[in-house]
Amino acid sequence: EGRIDNQVKVNGVRIELEYVEKVLETHGSIDRAVVTTDTSTGVAKKLIAFVLVKSKFEHKRLRKELTILAKNKLSAHMSPVIFFVSELPMKGSGKADIGLLMQTYYKEISHDIDKDLTKVICDVFQNYLGLEHISINDDFFELGGTSLGMFHCITEIEQITKNIVPPTLAMRHSTPRAFADALSRFIKFQIIDEEPPLTSNDIPQLI
């Protein structure tokens, strides 16, 4: 059994972070994994894994192997979004500095474009639904939107942003805030939010 203080709830399911870390660390190329949660929306909805590798590696191959490993050893809600890191910043207590890791590898991904995307999505949803105002946390489908309507909105968002919007991403994230957050990561990594993001360059360095 893991420590109580290392347990989290993701979508209402209790998860041992240490267990997920140990599963990832069974891969021969992994030196250490640090797993935490994304609570940017106030509720933990996904696991984030910062993975330190032992030596040089090919990103696509290793990411695919880790994804398969997670799917085979973990249930769907325990499969983390994976970020490769060049080092793990530590606190004086000897624990990894989660705050710095999130700020460096995760939070900054959507910082610049997420705000603009949120406004664009809000405007498109409002115009399609015929509403004067919707908040960033209002759900498109709960406001009366349909799947066909979402496809209409996707087309308009693509025209405005000049970016491809994967339909599955839009269907999974139907509030402007969540949609913008997921879309910004897709624009950055060219991969759907539920899958591990793929960096195009070498692993980023901590500043």
C-alpha positions in Angstrom: 0.0 0.0 0.0 1.2 3.5 -0.9 1.3 6.4 1.5 -2.1 8.2 2.1 -0.5 11.6 1.2 0.4 10.2 -2.2 -3.1 9.3 -3.1 -5.2 11.4 -5.5 -8.7 11.3 -7.0 -9.0 11.6 -10.7 -12.6 11.9 -12.0 -13.7 10.4 -8.6 -11.3 7.4 -8.7 -8.6 7.1 -6.1 -5.1 6.5 -7.5 -1.8 5.8 -5.9 0.8 8.0 -7.6 3.7 5.8 -6.5 2.2 2.8 -8.2 1.9 4.6 -11.6 5.5 5.8 -11.1 6.8 2.3 -10.5 5.0 1.0 -13.5 6.7 3.5 -15.8 10.0 2.9 -14.1 9.9 -0.8 -15.1 10.9 0.3 -18.6 14.6 -0.2 -19.1 15.2 3.3 -20.5 13.6 5.2 -17.6 15.7 6.4 -14.7 12.8 7.9 -12.7 9.2 9.0 -13.1 7.4 11.6 -11.1 3.6 11.6 -11.4 1.2 14.3 -10.4 -2.2 15.7 -11.5 -3.4 18.6 -13.5 -5.6 20.7 -11.3 -5.7 23.8 -13.4 -9.5 23.6 -13.6 -9.9 23.1 -9.9 -10.5 19.3 -10.3 -7.9 16.6 -11.0 -8.9 15.3 -14.4 -5.7 13.8 -15.7 -2.3 12.4 -14.5 0.9 14.1 -15.6 4.1 12.1 -15.7 7.6 13.7 -15.9 10.0 11.1 -17.1 13.8 11.2 -16.7 15.6 8.9 -19.1 18.9 7.1 -18.6 20.5 8.0 -22.0 19.8 9.3 -25.5 16.6 7.9 -27.0 14.3 8.3 -29.9 11.2 10.2 -28.8 8.5 8.5 -30.9 9.7 5.0 -30.2 10.0 5.4 -26.4 6.8 7.4 -26.1 5.0 4.6 -28.0 6.5 1.9 -25.8 5.5 3.8 -22.6 2.0 4.3 -23.9 1.7 0.6 -24.6 3.2 -0.2 -21.2 0.7 2.1 -19.5 -2.3 0.6 -21.3 -1.2 -2.9 -20.5 -0.4 -2.3 -16.8 -2.8 0.6 -15.9 -6.5 1.2 -16.3 -7.5 4.0 -18.7 -8.0 6.6 -16.0 -4.4 5.9 -14.7 -2.7 6.4 -18.0 -0.7 9.6 -17.7 0.2 12.4 -20.2 4.0 11.9 -20.6 6.6 14.6 -20.6 10.3 13.8 -21.1 12.6 15.9 -18.9 16.4 16.4 -18.9 16.6 16.7 -15.1 14.3 16.6 -12.1 14.6 19.8 -9.9 14.5 18.8 -6.3 13.4 20.6 -3.1 15.4 20.7 0.1 13.2 17.9 1.4 14.5 15.6 -1.3 11.2 15.5 -3.2 10.8 16.6 -6.8 9.8 20.2 -7.3 6.4 19.5 -8.9 5.5 23.2 -9.1 8.6 24.0 -11.2 8.1 20.9 -13.4 4.5 21.9 -14.1 5.5 25.5 -14.8 8.3 24.6 -17.1 6.9 21.6 -19.0 3.2 21.8 -18.8 1.6 25.2 -17.8 3.5 27.3 -20.2 2.3 25.2 -23.2 -1.1 27.0 -23.3 -0.2 30.3 -21.6 0.2 32.5 -24.6 -2.5 31.2 -27.0 -5.0 29.7 -24.6 -6.6 33.1 -23.6 -7.2 34.0 -27.3 -8.5 30.5 -28.1 -10.9 30.7 -25.2 -12.4 33.9 -26.5 -12.7 32.6 -30.0 -14.5 29.4 -28.9 -16.8 31.4 -26.6 -17.7 33.7 -29.5 -18.3 30.8 -31.9 -20.5 28.9 -29.4 -22.5 32.1 -28.6 -23.1 32.9 -32.2 -24.2 29.3 -33.1 -26.4 28.9 -30.0 -27.9 32.4 -30.4 -26.9 33.4 -26.9 -25.8 36.8 -25.7 -23.2 35.5 -23.4 -21.7 32.1 -22.2 -19.0 31.6 -19.6 -15.8 29.8 -20.2 -17.1 26.9 -18.1 -20.5 26.5 -19.9 -20.9 23.2 -21.6 -21.9 23.4 -25.3 -24.1 20.3 -25.2 -25.8 21.3 -21.9 -26.7 24.6 -23.5 -28.6 22.8 -26.3 -25.8 22.1 -28.7 -25.7 19.0 -30.8 -22.9 16.9 -32.3 -23.8 18.3 -35.7 -23.7 21.8 -34.2 -20.3 21.1 -32.8 -19.0 20.1 -36.3 -20.3 23.5 -37.5 -18.4 25.3 -34.8 -15.3 23.3 -35.5 -15.3 24.4 -39.1 -15.7 28.1 -38.0 -12.9 27.8 -35.4 -10.6 26.2 -38.0 -11.3 29.2 -40.3 -10.6 31.7 -37.6 -7.5 30.1 -36.0 -6.1 28.6 -39.3 -5.5 25.4 -37.3 -7.0 21.9 -37.7 -9.4 21.0 -34.9 -9.7 17.2 -34.3 -13.4 16.4 -33.9 -12.8 13.9 -31.1 -11.0 16.6 -29.2 -13.9 19.0 -29.5 -16.4 16.3 -28.4 -14.4 15.4 -25.3 -13.9 19.0 -24.2 -17.2 20.9 -24.7 -16.6 23.9 -22.5 -14.7 26.9 -24.0 -12.0 26.7 -21.3 -11.4 23.0 -21.5 -11.6 23.1 -25.3 -9.1 25.9 -25.6 -6.7 24.2 -23.1 -6.8 20.9 -25.1 -6.6 22.7 -28.5 -3.6 24.8 -27.4 -1.7 21.6 -26.5 -2.7 20.0 -29.8 -1.4 23.1 -31.7 1.8 22.9 -29.8 2.4 19.1 -30.0 0.2 18.1 -33.0 -1.3 15.3 -30.9 -4.7 14.9 -29.3 -4.9 15.8 -25.6 -5.7 12.3 -24.3 -2.6 10.9 -25.9 0.9 11.7 -24.7 2.1 15.0 -26.3 4.9 14.6 -28.8 7.7 17.2 -28.8 9.2 18.0 -32.2 12.7 18.9 -30.8 14.9 17.4 -28.2 13.7 17.4 -24.6 13.5 21.0 -23.3 16.0 22.2 -20.8 15.0 23.7 -17.4 15.6 27.4 -17.2 
